[in-house]
Amino acid sequence: MRVRRSFSNDFKKQIVESIVSGSATQAEIAREYRISPVLITKWKKDYKTGKFFENVDSHDMAKLELRVRELERLLGKVTLENEMLKRARDLNTKEKKEDLSIVTSRDWEQSQGGAK
């Protein structure tokens, strides 16, 4: 017989926040804690409605906190992509500069084997 586990609101909130912030995926959390992904999805819905917050305006607060976490995750992703694009641009610019170096008549003659 399987014992039914119960989880505190603080634990549920922590799980949802770690998923929303991008520090772990839902599948990773489900495996680590042996929790059904369906149950985690329910917790995410409860979080969005403010169930894990004590105050009366918790609904709006939960939505705002969730939105902030989503935006922080997206900002991190965009920042990483931006850095990668800058590095690619810098490599490309360096290669172009090497290709566009000025060739003098002496350099040309030496490259043709006709240096005197």
C-alpha positions as a Markdown table, in Angstrom:
| # | Residue | x | y | z |
|---|---|---|---|---|
| 1 | Met | 0.0 | 0.0 | 0.0 |
| 2 | Arg | 1.3 | 3.4 | -0.9 |
| 3 | Val | 1.3 | 6.2 | 1.6 |
| 4 | Arg | -0.2 | 9.5 | 0.4 |
| 5 | Arg | 2.3 | 12.4 | 0.8 |
| 6 | Ser | 1.3 | 15.9 | 1.5 |
| 7 | Phe | 3.3 | 19.0 | 0.8 |
| 8 | Ser | 3.4 | 22.4 | 2.5 |
| 9 | Asn | 2.5 | 25.5 | 0.6 |
| 10 | Asp | 6.0 | 26.8 | 1.1 |
| 11 | Phe | 7.4 | 23.6 | -0.5 |
| 12 | Lys | 5.0 | 23.9 | -3.4 |
| 13 | Lys | 5.8 | 27.6 | -3.8 |
| 14 | Gln | 9.6 | 26.8 | -3.8 |
| 15 | Ile | 9.1 | 24.1 | -6.5 |
| 16 | Val | 7.1 | 26.4 | -8.8 |
| 17 | Glu | 9.5 | 29.3 | -8.4 |
| 18 | Ser | 12.5 | 27.1 | -9.2 |
| 19 | Ile | 10.7 | 26.0 | -12.4 |
| 20 | Val | 9.6 | 29.5 | -13.4 |
| 21 | Ser | 13.0 | 31.0 | -12.7 |
| 22 | Gly | 14.6 | 28.5 | -15.0 |
| 23 | Ser | 16.9 | 27.0 | -12.4 |
| 24 | Ala | 15.3 | 23.6 | -13.0 |
| 25 | Thr | 12.8 | 22.1 | -15.5 |
| 26 | Gln | 9.5 | 20.6 | -14.5 |
| 27 | Ala | 10.8 | 17.1 | -15.5 |
| 28 | Glu | 13.9 | 17.4 | -13.4 |
| 29 | Ile | 11.9 | 18.4 | -10.3 |
| 30 | Ala | 9.4 | 15.6 | -10.9 |
| 31 | Arg | 12.2 | 13.1 | -11.1 |
| 32 | Glu | 14.1 | 14.5 | -8.1 |
| 33 | Tyr | 11.2 | 14.6 | -5.7 |
| 34 | Arg | 9.2 | 11.8 | -7.3 |
| 35 | Ile | 6.2 | 14.1 | -7.9 |
| 36 | Ser | 3.8 | 13.7 | -10.8 |
| 37 | Pro | 4.3 | 16.4 | -13.5 |
| 38 | Val | 0.5 | 16.7 | -13.5 |
| 39 | Leu | 0.6 | 17.7 | -9.8 |
| 40 | Ile | 3.3 | 20.2 | -10.5 |
| 41 | Thr | 1.2 | 21.7 | -13.3 |
| 42 | Lys | -1.7 | 22.0 | -10.8 |
| 43 | Trp | 0.7 | 23.8 | -8.3 |
| 44 | Lys | 1.7 | 26.2 | -11.0 |
| 45 | Lys | -1.9 | 27.1 | -11.7 |
| 46 | Asp | -2.5 | 27.5 | -7.9 |
| 47 | Tyr | 0.6 | 29.7 | -7.8 |
| 48 | Lys | -0.7 | 31.9 | -10.5 |
| 49 | Thr | -4.0 | 32.4 | -8.7 |
| 50 | Gly | -2.2 | 33.3 | -5.5 |
| 51 | Lys | -3.1 | 30.3 | -3.4 |
| 52 | Phe | 0.4 | 30.1 | -1.8 |
| 53 | Phe | 0.3 | 33.7 | -0.5 |
| 54 | Glu | -1.3 | 34.8 | 2.7 |
| 55 | Asn | -2.5 | 38.4 | 2.0 |
| 56 | Val | -5.8 | 39.4 | 0.4 |
| 57 | Asp | -4.2 | 40.8 | -2.7 |
| 58 | Ser | -2.1 | 37.7 | -3.2 |
| 59 | His | -3.7 | 37.0 | -6.6 |
| 60 | Asp | -2.2 | 40.1 | -8.2 |
| 61 | Met | 1.1 | 39.6 | -6.2 |
| 62 | Ala | 1.5 | 36.1 | -7.5 |
| 63 | Lys | 0.9 | 37.1 | -11.1 |
| 64 | Leu | 3.4 | 39.9 | -10.8 |
| 65 | Glu | 6.0 | 37.7 | -9.1 |
| 66 | Leu | 5.5 | 35.1 | -11.8 |
| 67 | Arg | 5.8 | 37.7 | -14.5 |
| 68 | Val | 9.0 | 39.0 | -13.0 |
| 69 | Arg | 10.6 | 35.6 | -12.9 |
| 70 | Glu | 9.6 | 34.9 | -16.5 |
| 71 | Leu | 11.1 | 38.2 | -17.6 |
| 72 | Glu | 14.3 | 37.6 | -15.6 |
| 73 | Arg | 14.6 | 34.2 | -17.3 |
| 74 | Leu | 14.1 | 35.8 | -20.7 |
| 75 | Leu | 16.5 | 38.6 | -19.9 |
| 76 | Gly | 19.2 | 36.0 | -19.1 |
| 77 | Lys | 18.5 | 34.2 | -22.3 |
| 78 | Val | 18.7 | 37.3 | -24.4 |
| 79 | Thr | 21.8 | 38.5 | -22.6 |
| 80 | Leu | 23.5 | 35.2 | -23.4 |
| 81 | Glu | 22.5 | 35.3 | -27.0 |
| 82 | Asn | 23.6 | 38.9 | -27.3 |
| 83 | Glu | 27.1 | 38.0 | -25.9 |
| 84 | Met | 27.4 | 35.1 | -28.4 |
| 85 | Leu | 26.4 | 37.4 | -31.3 |
| 86 | Lys | 29.0 | 40.0 | -30.2 |
| 87 | Arg | 31.7 | 37.3 | -30.1 |
| 88 | Ala | 30.7 | 36.1 | -33.6 |
| 89 | Arg | 30.7 | 39.6 | -34.9 |
| 90 | Asp | 34.1 | 40.3 | -33.4 |
| 91 | Leu | 35.5 | 37.1 | -35.0 |
| 92 | Asn | 34.0 | 38.0 | -38.3 |
| 93 | Thr | 35.3 | 41.6 | -38.2 |
| 94 | Lys | 38.8 | 40.3 | -37.3 |
| 95 | Glu | 38.8 | 37.9 | -40.3 |
| 96 | Lys | 37.6 | 40.6 | -42.6 |
| 97 | Lys | 40.3 | 43.0 | -41.5 |
| 98 | Glu | 42.9 | 40.3 | -42.1 |
| 99 | Asp | 41.5 | 39.7 | -45.6 |
| 100 | Leu | 41.4 | 43.4 | -46.4 |
| 101 | Ser | 44.9 | 44.2 | -45.4 |
| 102 | Ile | 46.7 | 46.6 | -47.8 |
| 103 | Val | 49.0 | 44.8 | -50.2 |
| 104 | Thr | 52.0 | 46.9 | -51.4 |
| 105 | Ser | 53.9 | 46.3 | -54.6 |
| 106 | Arg | 56.7 | 44.8 | -52.6 |
| 107 | Asp | 54.3 | 42.4 | -50.8 |
| 108 | Trp | 52.8 | 41.5 | -54.2 |
| 109 | Glu | 56.2 | 40.8 | -55.8 |
| 110 | Gln | 57.3 | 38.7 | -52.8 |
| 111 | Ser | 54.1 | 36.6 | -52.9 |
| 112 | Gln | 54.6 | 36.0 | -56.6 |
| 113 | Gly | 58.2 | 34.9 | -56.1 |
| 114 | Gly | 59.7 | 37.9 | -57.9 |
| 115 | Ala | 61.4 | 39.6 | -54.9 |
| 116 | Lys | 64.6 | 41.4 | -55.7 |
